[in-house]
Amino acid sequence: MTASASGDPIQGAQEAGYEPDPHRWRALWVTLVAGFMSLLDVSIVAVALPSVQRGLDASPAQVQWVVSGYALAFALALVTAGRLGDALDRRRIFLLALSGFVVCSAACGAAPSITLLVVARLAQGLAAGFMAPQNSALIQQMFRGAERGRAFGFFGATVGISSAIGPLAGGLILALAAGDQGWRWIFYVNVPIGILAILLGRRLLPRTRRSGPQYVDLPGVLFLGLGVLALMYPLVQAGSGGFGGLWWMFLAGAAILFGFTRWQRRLVERNTQPLLDPRLFTAVRGYAVGAGVGTLYFIGFSGVWLVFALFYQDGLGFSPLRSGLAVTPFALGSACAAAIAGRLVDRLGRLLTVGGLTGVIAGLGGTALLLRFAPLDIAPWAAAPVLFLGGLGSGCVISPNITMTLRDVPVHMAGAAGGALQTGQRLGAAVGTAALPGLFYLVLGSGVGYRGALATALGAALLGMLASLALATSDWKRGRRTRQQHGKCPDDVANSPIHARQH
């Protein structure tokens, strides 16, 4: 045992010469506000699509790209942006990306046509993708030990709440800014908040200290970008009915990513810095399992909000605001649990994720049954406490999983590791947001009605969460057996070759 002799499992990832930044907690809130805006923009726009379509006289296929184009550009940038932050300066990349996000938000709000809006959304998604991995990397850089768990708790709460609260936030803005042009304020609201975050970030965010020349793997950037594009493009096209003829892109994407993996291994053998070090998945404790748990969870988690919006607005005739309020208990439960879970993860470990996933499955499963069989005049109200239970579970999934996935990653790889983790989550979200509404409409067309369609779609979402639960449970049992055999987890991480390098 080396660095972890104190009993703190996070100590294996500590770097020599670490000194706490006195501004670290205030700097954290700057990054969380910026991250909240970028993740919120994935879901908040969905409730405004009918207004955008009317205001710009757009077709359904065109307006769908306002959502899917952002998600696609976001995912494409993540790993490359994380590596650039590691190699150059996370503070600089973060502030440049945030500035671009603010400018693109203003351009989206002012767009006179659907074509220019889609172009601005693609640019906005690219800026968000460059900003996102710097958030988790800056946490790795600024915090150690139990403080890192608390910081990741706040980060996980931001991820979960931003996804769940999007429908409510969009409904509130549309209710306050009435008319066919009210949707523009969904984008304009980012501008003053973003400018304030830029000013505070310039004062508070730490610079990344570098020792020696840094190499950026440009062939790897090309390989990974093409592979992610090939996997995600058919999924984002599914919303506009263009999925059928693109199945071959999944095979091409898998082949390209296989080539990418081989190239990264070759660079490691040559002792050259890869874009995404394969040893993250083999030598860093918890990273591979955490990435798998997060990807599977987001398949179900991300798609349910579109399904709820379709059910409440199209099926029950709710306004966007009322529809958002109906699912707010989930966001509240997630907010309550996430920050607390960040403090418990060192004590409970993967068991916390297992319990959280069980709570989410029980909450969403109970909601599906209530909305399917309870009288319609009371069903949304009866579902509220059950959704709150699901939110409590979600707060114990996203935040602890991010902590356990990234806490042992060496700081010089933190950006790329965070980008890869979020890329998996974006891929899972793309699968969920394409498959669940598609299944909803398919079942609805068979004549079973909106309640049957909702129950079927939520049941499908639970399959992804059950797969995530199975993986998390297996990891928890394996960890328990290891502790019984060795007393404590062996310090494989501190002795890993990727930790030998000082930063």
N, C-alpha and C positions, 0 to 999 in steps of 0.2 A: 504493500500500500504506500502510495506516495502522497499526492496532493489531497487525497480524500481521507486521510487518517483521522481527521477531525470528526468524521461521521457525516459531514455535509456532502451529499452527492453532487452538488454543483461545483465543489471545489476543484474537481478535475479539470474544469474548463478555465480556471483562473490563469491569468498571464502575469509574468514577473513585472514588477514595477507599476502595478495598478494603483492609482490614486483617485479616490472618489471626486467626481466633479461637483463643486458646490451648487451648480445650477441644474443638476441632473433631473430633479423632479419637475421643475418648471419647464425645462426643455422637453421632457416627456409629454407634457400636456400640449405643447406646440405640435409635436409630431402626431399625437392622437387626434387633435382637431383636424389637421390636414388629412390624415388617413380616414377619418370618419366621413369627410366630404367626398373623397374619391370612391369609397365603398358604397356610400349612400347613393351616389349617382348611377350605380348599377341597377338599383331597384326603384328609385323614386320616380324615374321617368315613365315607368310602365303605366302608372295610373293616368298619365297625361297624354297617352298616345291618341285617344279619340279627339282631344282638343287640338293636338298637333296636326292630325289628319284633316280636320275641318279648317283650321287656320291657314294651312299651307296648301290645301287642295291636293293632298298626296294620296297615293294608292296604299293599300294595306301592306304590300311588299316593301314599298319605300319606307314607310313609317316604322316597320319592324327593324330596319337597319339602324334607327336611332338608338335602339337598345342593344341589338346584337353587335353592331359595329364597334361600339364602346367596349363591350366585353371582349371582343376578339383582339382589338388593339391592346387592351389592358394585359391580356394573357401573354401576347407575343413579346412584350417588353420586359417581363419580370426578371428572368434569370440574367439576361444581358445587363439590365440596369443594376441588379444586385452585384454582379461581378465588377462593373465599372465603379460602383461605390467602394468596393473593397480595394480596387487597384488605384483609384484616384483619391477622392475625398467625398465621404458620404454627405457631409454638410453641404458642399457645393452642388452635388447632384440633386439633393433634396430641394434646395432653394431654387435651382434652375427649373426643376420639374414642377414645383409648386407655382412658380411664376407662369410657366406655360399653361398650367391647369387653369389659372385665373383668367389669363388672356383668352383661352379657348372657351371658357364658360361664358365670358362676355360675347364672344363671337356666336356661340350657340343661341344665346338669348336674342341677338340682333339679326339672326339669319333670315333673309328675305325669301328663301326658297328651300324646298326639302333637300335638294342636292347640296346646297351650301351647309345646311344643318347636319347632314350625314358626314360631310367632310370635316366639319368642326368637331363633331362627336368622335370621329376616328382620331383626330389630333388630341382631343381631350383625353381619350382612353390611353393613348400612347404616353401622355404626360403623367397620368395616374399610375400607369405601369412602371414608369421610372421612379416615381415617388414611393410606391408601396414597400419595396424591399428595404429601403433605407430606414423605415420605421422599426422593423424588427432588428436590423443590424445596429442601429443606434442604441437600442435597448441592450444588446449584447455588449456594446462598447462602453456604455455609461454605468451599468449595474453589475454587481456580483452577488453571489450567495442568495440569502433569503430575499434581499431587495430585488433581485432579478425576477424571482417568482412573483412578487407583488406587482412589478412593472408589467410583466407578461399577463398578469391577471387583468389589469386595466386594458392592455392591448387586445386580449381576447374578448373582453366586454365590448370594446369598440367594434370588432369584427362582427360579433353576433347581433348587437343592437342595430348597427347600421343596415344590416340586411333585413331585420325584422320590422324596423320602424319606417322603412321607405314608403310603404303604402300610406301610412298615417301622415307623414311629412308632406308627401305629394298631395294628399287630399286637403290638408290644411291650407297649403299655398293656393291650390285651385279655388278653394272656398273664399279666400281673402281677395284673390285677384280674379274676379269674375270675367266672363267673356271668352271668346275664342283665342284671344292673345294672352290670356292669363298664364298659359303654360310657360311663357318666356321667363317668368320670375323664378321658376324652378332652377334655371341656370344663373340668373342675375344674383340670386341670394348667395352664391359662392364667392362673388367678387369682394365685398367688404370683409367677409370672414377670412378669405385667402390673403388679402393685403395685410390684415392685422397679423396673421400667422407668419408672413414673410418678414415683417418688421421685427417681431419677437424672435423668430428663428435666427436672424442675423446677429442678435445679441446673445442668445442663450445656447445655441447648438455648438457642440465641440467639433473641432477639426479632427480629421483622421491622420494620425502620425504614420509615416511610411519609412521603412528602412530598405534602401536598395531599389533598383529598377523594377518596374511592374510590367508584366506581359498580359495582353488581352488577346484571347484566342478568337481571332476573326473567323477562321473556318468553322469553329464550333458555334459561333453566333449564327452563321448561315445555316448550318445543319439543324440546330435546335429551332430556329425560327421557321424553317420550312416544315419540320416535323410537327410542331404545334399548330401551324396554319393548316396543314393537311388534316389533322384530327379535329380541329375546331370549326373549320369553314362549313362542312356539311351540317354540323349541329346548329350553327347560327342561321343557316339557310332553311332549316326545318320549320322555323316559325312562319316562313312565307311559302311553304309547300315545295321547296326545291331540294329536298333531301334525297329522293329516290334515285336519281341518276348519279349521285356522288359517292356511292358506297365504296368505290375503288380507292377513294382518297384515304380511307382508314388503313387499308393495306399499305398504301404508299407512305403514310405517316409512320406506321409501325416500322417499316423498312428503314426509313430515314433516321428515326430515333435509335434503331439498332446500330446503324453506321455511326451516329453521334456518340453512342456509348463506347464503341470500339476506338474511336478517335480520342476520346478523353482518356481511356486506359493507356493508349500509346503515349500521350503526352506525359502521363504520370511516370511511365517507364523511362522516359527521356529526362525526368526531373524538371519538366517544364510546367508552368502553372496552367491547369485546364480551366475552361469556363465553369464546369461543374464537376468537382472532384468525385469520382465514383466511390472513393473511400468514405464519403459521407454516409453512404448506405450500408457499408460493411464494417467500418471501424468506429463510427460514432454511435454510442449507446442510445437507442430509442429513436433515431432519426427515421429509419426506413419504416418501422411500425407506425410512428406518428404521422408520416406522410400518407401512408395507406389508410389509416383511420380517418384523417381529415378529408381525403378525396372521396371515400365512400360516404362519409356523413354529409358532405355538401351535395351529393347527388340527390338525396332526399330533401335536405334542408332548404336548398335554394329554390326548388321548383314549387314548393307548397304555397308560397306567397302569391304566385301568379294564379294558381288553382283557386285559392281562397278569393282572390279578386274577381275571377270569372264567376264563381258561385254567388258571391254576395251582390255583385253589381248586375250581372246579366240574369242570374237566376232569381234573386230576391228583390231586384230593383233598388238596391242601396246606392246612395251617392258615393263618390270616391272617399269623402271624409268619413262617412258612416262605415264604409267597408274597412277603412284603415283602423277605425276605433274598435271594430269587432275583433281584430287580431292583436291589438295593443297589449292585452294581458300577457301574451308570450314575450314581447319585448321587455315588459316590466319584470317578469320573472327572470329573464336572462340577465338583466342589469343587476338585479339583487344578488344573484348567485355568482356571477363571474368574478367580481372583485374579491369576494370571500373565498372563492375556490382558489384564486391565485395564492392565497396565504396557506391553504391546506394541502397544496400539491406536494410539498416536500414531505409531509407526514403520511399522506395516503397514497401518493403515486398514482399508478394506473387504475387502482380501485376506484378513484374518484371519477375517472372517465367511464368506467363500467357502470357505476351508479347513475351518472348523468345520462348516458345513452338509454338505460332502462327507463329513467324518468321521461325522456323525450318520447320514446316509443309508447309508453303508457299514456302520456298526454295527448299525442296526436291520434293514437288509436281510439282513445275515449272520445275525442272530439269528432272523429269520423262516425262513430256509432251514434252520438247524440244528434249530429246534423243529419244523419240518415233516418233515424227512427223517432226522435222526439217531435212533438207538435211544433210547427214552424214558428208560431208566435212566441215560443219560449226557447227554442233551440239555440239561437245565437247567445242568449244570456246564460243558459245552462252550460254552454261550452266554455264560457269565460274562465271559471276557476280551473277547469281541466287544461285549458291552454296555458294558464299561469304555471301549472305543474310542469307542463312540457318546457316552458321557458326556464324554469329553475333547473331542469335537467340539462338544457342546452348550455346554460351558463357554466355548468360543470363539465362540459365536453370541450368546447372551443378553447377556452382560456387554459385549462390544464394541459390539453393536448399540445398547444403551441409551446407552452413552457417545457414540457418533457421532450418535445421534438428538437427544440433549438438550444436548450440550456447547456449542453455539452459540446456544441459546435464551437471550434476555435474562432476567435474574433476576426482573424484575417479572411475567413470564409463565410462570415455571418450574412453578408448581403446575398451572395449566390445561394446559400442554403435557404434563407428566407424567401428568395425569389422562386426557388424550386418548390418549396412547400406551398406557396400561394398559387403557383402554376397548376399544381395538382388540384387545389381547391377550385380554381377557375374552370379546369376541365370537368371536374365533378359538377360544378354549377351549370356548365353548358349542357351536360347530359341531362341534368334534372329539368332545367328550364325548357329544353326541347322536348323531352319525352313525356313529362307529366301533363302539360297542357294538351299535347297531341293525344295522349290517352284519354284525357277528359273529353275532348271533342269527339273522339271515336266512340266512346261509350254513350255519350249524349246522343249521337246520331242513331244509335241502335234502339232508341225509344225508351230508355229506362228513366229519363228525367235528370234534372240537375243534381238531385240528392244522391242518386245512384252513381252518377258520374264523379261526384266529389269523393264519395266513399271509395270508389275503385282507384282513383288517382292517389288518394292519401295512403291506401293500402300498398300501392306500388312504391311510394316514397319510403314506407316503412321497411321495404326489402333492402334498400341501400343502407338504412340505419341498422338493420339486423346484421348485415354483413360487417358493418363497422363494429358492432357490439361483439361479434364472434372473434374478430381480430384483436380487439382490445382485451377481451377475456382471456384469449390464448396468451397474450403477452403478460397479463397480470399473473396467470398461473405459472408461467415460466419464470418470472421474476421472483415469485414466492418460493419456488423450488430452489432457485439459486441462493436466496437468502438463507434458507434452511441448511443448505449444504456448506455455505461459506461464512455464515454469520452476517456478512454484509456483502453487497455487490462488489466484485473485484474491480480494481481500478484500471480496467482495460483502456479507458478513455485517456487518462493522463499519460499512459505509455504508448499511445497510438502514434504512428509515424507522422500523422498530420498535425499532432500537437507539439512535435519537436521543434517547430519553427517559432521563433520569438517575433513579436509584432511591434 
